[in-house]
């Protein structure tokens, strides 16, 4: 293997940096870890803690073998998959070094690897979102990788880890385009996947969860998610945005952002006074009570509990309130109290 850094390695590293935030990112990383090794195959995959692995990029491997790995369940006996789930360790590794005696006799090694003709595999595990990781691996048929290549992988791991974090940041920012927001730890933001697992949570969001326990209940309420927004307090609005699927975040479902209505705040007594002034003769007393609780950020379930009625009755009241006031969202309702 050639010494690095040399011109070829520098070119590969430059390409990897340029690919951050693009569809070529993982292919570029595979080219970097393949430097000086001349592998027969390359593969990048995402290992999930709760579902089947996802193949991101592969080269030198037929679709037949990919289907065997995923659909026949060979991944369940993959030594790397077991190693990551058991220890959660990231970094460079050789598959042979993490293969236990039990797994060496399992179908993955006895059938899948035997059919593929691979005689050596090495690569690395990089951090990803929602408790998952990305595996980059190269394989050889009819030989083994040189020992100094494994040292090389250990040396470049911090570099690729930094690139992966940068790629994550760019991709997450891209998801916020439709919301008009940017990924910023100072903003209160949270992202869920389709299984309602938290993919990203900012420090500001965590602080809000502590200050406003009702926030957790709002997120769980499906009606809020369908409506898209709810009042968290007199000056905070919680938004829910559906996002399109991304090649790198195929399971992203909802993006939640809390918006602060700067300079807007009034007491509970003044709030009740405004409600009565605006809605007297139009809303019933019960509907006014529902409005008061809505503006405190109470979700349907908690409004029902507070008033001693069923959630279905609360929803009926909300429908009537929206109709009478000619609004479609809680934010529009809140605006009527301000202007």
N, C-alpha and C positions, 0 to 999 in steps of 0.2 A: 504494500500500500504506500502511496505517495505521502510525503510529509505535508503537513498543513500548518499555517496557511500558505497556499500557493495560488497561482492565478486562477486555476480551475475552481478551487474551493471558494475563492473570493467571489467569483462570478455566480456560483450556485447560491452562496449566502446573500449576495445582492439581489438575486432573483427572488429569494424567499422573503426578503424585506419588502420588495416591491409588490409581492403578492398578498400582503396583509390586507384583509378586508375584501378579497376577491375570491372567485370560484376556484382559482388555481392554487390556493394557499396550501392545502394538504399535499397536492402533487409536488409542489415546490419543496416542502419539508422532506418528503420521501426522497427526492433527488439529493438533498443535503446529506441525509443519513446513508445514502448509497455511495457517497464519494469514496472512491478507491476500492470498493468491494465488488463491483460488477455482479449484482444479484440477478437471479433468474426470475424473481417475482417481488412485487411491492404491494403493500396493502395498508390503508389507513381506515380505522374503524373506531366507532364510539361504543364503549362499554357502559351500559346502563345498570343502575342498582335494582331496577324494578321491571325491566323488559328485555326483549331480545336485542342483541347488539345490532348496530347499524353499520353497514359497509359504506364508507365515504368515497374512497378511491381504490382501484385495484388495477394492477398491470401484471401480465404474465400468468393470470389465473383465469380459468374458464368459468363461465356462468354456471356450468354444471356443478363445479366444486363449491361455488358460492351458495348455490341452492342447497347442496348437501350440508354445508356448514350451518345454515340458518334453518331451513325447513326440516331437515332430518334431526336437528338438535345436537349436532356434533359440538357446537359451541359450549354445551353444558359440561363437556369433558376437556375443554381447552385449558391447558395448564396456566396460561397467562390470565384467562378469565377467572380461574380459581384463585390464583395468586393475588390478583387485585381485590377480589371480593373478600378474601380472608384477611389480607393485611393492609389494603388501601395504599400500598407503597408505590410512589411514582419514581421515575428515573429510567436509566438504561438497563437492559437485561438481555440475557440469552435464554431462549425458551428451554433449552436443556437444563439450565441451572435452576429453574423453578418447577420442573416436572418431578412430581413425587413418584415413588414406586407404584402407588395405586393408580395414578393417572397414566403411567407408562403402559399399563395393561388395559386402559380404557379404550373405547371405540375411536376417540379422536386420534390417538397415536397409532393404534393397530389398523385402522381402516382409512381414515381421512388422510393422514400424513403418508401412509404407505401408498395409497392411490396417487397422491400428488407427486411422489418421488422426491420430496424435500428431505435433505440430509442435515440442514442446519438453518436456524432462524434466530435473528436478533433484532433488537429495536429498542423502543422506549415507550413509557406511559407518561402522558402529559395531562395536566389538570384541565377539567372542563366544568360545565355548569351542572347544577342540581345533583351534586354528588356523583357525577359520572366522570369518565376520563376518555382521552383519545389515545389509541394505540397506533404507533407507526412501526411497521415491521417489514423486513426484507428477508427473503429466503434463497437458499442455494440448493441446487440438485447436483449430487455427485461430489461433494466436498464440504469443507467447513470454512467459515470466515476466520481470517487471521486474528490472533489474540490482540494485536495492536488496534484492530478495528473496534473492538469492544472498549478499549481505553479511549479511543476517539469519540465514541458515542457518549461516554461519561463526560468528556471534556466539553462537548457541544450542547449537552442537555440544558444548562442555564440559558444559553442563547436561544434555543428553540422554545423553551418555556416562556421567555420574555416575548418572543414573537407571537406565541399562542395567546398570551394575555392581551397583547395589542390587537390581535385579530378579533378576539372576543369583544373588546371595547368597541371596535368599529362596527361589528355586526349588531351589537346591542343598540348602538346609536342609530343604525339604519332602521331598526324596528320602531324607533320613536318618530320617524318622519311623519307618519300620519297623525300623530298626536301633537305635533308642533313642539315637542319637548326634546331635550338632549339628555344623555346619560350623565348624571352628575351626582356624586355621593351627597351633595348638599341638598338635593331635591328629594322629596319623599316619593319614592318609586318602588314598585314591586312587580315582578313578572311571574306568572304561573304557567306551567305546561298543561297539556290536556288531561293529565292525571291529578291536577290541582297541587302538584309539588311546586315549591318555590324555587325558581331558577335564579332570580336576582332580587336582592333586597338592599336598599340603601340604608346608611346609618340613620338618616333622617326618618325613614319609614319605621325603623325599629324604635326610635324615640317616640314617634306618634303612637305606636302600638301600646307603649307604656303609659302615655298621657291620655289616650283615648281607647280604652278597652273595647268600646263599641265598634271600633274599626274592624276588628277580627270578625265580629258578627255580621257586619255589612258585607264583607268579602264572601262570606259563606252564603249569603242570600241571593238566590238566582234571579229574583225579580230585579234587584238593583243592577246586576250585571246586564240584564236585557235592556234596562232603561238607560244605562250608561253613566249615570251620575247620581250623587246623593249628597246632602248636606251633612258634614261631619260636625260642624259647629257654626256659630254665627259668621265666622270668617274663613272657614275651610270647606272646600268642595272636593269630594272624592270622585274621580273619573275612572271609568272602565272602558278600555278600547280593545276591540278585537284586532288582531294583526294577521297579516298574510304569512304563509309558511315560508321559511327561509331554508336554503339548502343546509345550513349549519345548525338551525334550530327548528327542526321539523316538527317538534312537539309543542312549540310555543302556542299558547291559547289566549291569555289575557295580559294586558299591560295596565297597571293601576297607577295613577298619579294623583297626588293631592295638590290642589291649587289654593293659594292663599289670596283672599279678596282683601288686598291691602287697604287699610283705613276704614274698613267697615266693621263696626261692632256696636251692639246696643244691648242693654240689659234685658233680662227676662220679663220684667214688669213692662218695660217699654215695648217689647216684642208683643206681649199680649194685648197692649193698648192699640198697637198698629193693626193687629189681626182683627180686633173687634171693630175698629174704625173702617177698615177696608171691606170686611166681609159681613158686617152686621146686616141681617135681613136677607143675606144670600146663602150663607152657609149655616147649617144647623149647629147647635151647641156641640154635638158629638163630632161633627166634621171639623169644628174649630179646635177641639181637643186633639184630633188626629193631626191637624196642621202644626199645632204647637210641638208635638212630639217629633214630627217629621223634621222640623227645623232645628231640633236638638240633635238630629242625626240618628234617631231611633229607627232600626229596621222594622219590617212588618211584624216579625215574631215578637219583638220587645214591645211594640206599640200594643199588640194584642194582649200581652201579659199585663202591661201597665193599666189598660182600660178594662180588663176582664172580659174581653170578647175574643172571637176566633180570628185567626189570620185571614181567613176567607172574607170575614166581615170587614176587616181593615182594608183589604184590597178593593172591596166594593165601595167603601167610603172614599178611597183615593181616586177611583174612577169618577165618582160623582164630583169630587172636588176639582179635578182637572177639567171636567166638562163645564162646570159652573164658572170657573175662573179663566177658561179658554187658555190653558197652559198644557204642556205635554211632559214637562220634566220638573223635578224639584228645584232646579236652579231658576227656572222661569218663575216658579212660585215664590222663591226667595226674593227675586228681583222686584216683584210687586210690593214687597214690604219695604223696599228701599227707595223706590222712585215714584 
